[in-house]
Amino acid sequence: MAYRSICREVAVGTAMRRDYEEAGDEAYGNRVFFRHYCVPLVGESPVQAVNFLGDARAARGFNGDIQRALTRWRRGRREGLPFLAKQIGRKTLRAAAGLVSITESTWTTDCGTAAAHWRAHRPELASDLYTLFRWSEEAPARAQDVAEALSEDGVVGRIASDFSDRIGLWDAASN
């Protein structure tokens, strides 16, 4: 935990240059992410000297797949509930962070900030946002609570709907 004061995690990931060079939302999100959150260990950065603002395209690039994730989670089994709850919490709150960023003309990807700020815009989701935050931090989840979060009128669907209405979802043709 030597880097805890400056970052959430140190991780290694692989990507191909084409993951950054394509035209779709996903590649754009990859470029923004790489520019602001990553340090290349080998080779030159594919996004040198490019600054990206906290715009709708960046938010869509990061989390425009929230509806796809929701569909996948609804179809999945409930095995591995702790991991699933953490995934649901983190991904949904990252989508909420995009909503906060666009709505408040700022930029954040922090789950706690997203939960706190989106609660001000959607007070009826306050309890559910807190639950998502707890799951993102690996708090235990009950199968019934996960099922409610993924239900037709659950918190994940409501945030996915807000995201679709205000920012837009990934265009399947360009990703």
Number of C-alpha atoms within 10 A of each C-alpha: 8 8 9 9 7 7 10 10 10 10 6 9 6 4 8 8 10 10 16 19 14 15 12 18 24 24 21 22 22 19 27 24 16 17 19 12 9 15 10 12 8 6 6 8 15 17 16 10 8 11 11 15 13 16 16 19 23 24 31 25 24 25 29 26 23 25 20 14 18 20 13 11 18 15 9 10 10 15 9 8 15 18 16 20 28 21 18 24 26 23 22 29 28 24 27 31 27 33 27 25 21 19 15 11 11 13 17 18 18 15 24 21 17 23 25 18 20 24 19 12 13 12 13 11 18 18 13 20 28 17 22 30 24 19 22 24 15 17 13 15 18 10 14 9 14 23 14 14 22 19 15 12 10 16 22 29 19 17 22 24 16 15 24 18 10 14 22 19 22 22 13 9 6 11 11
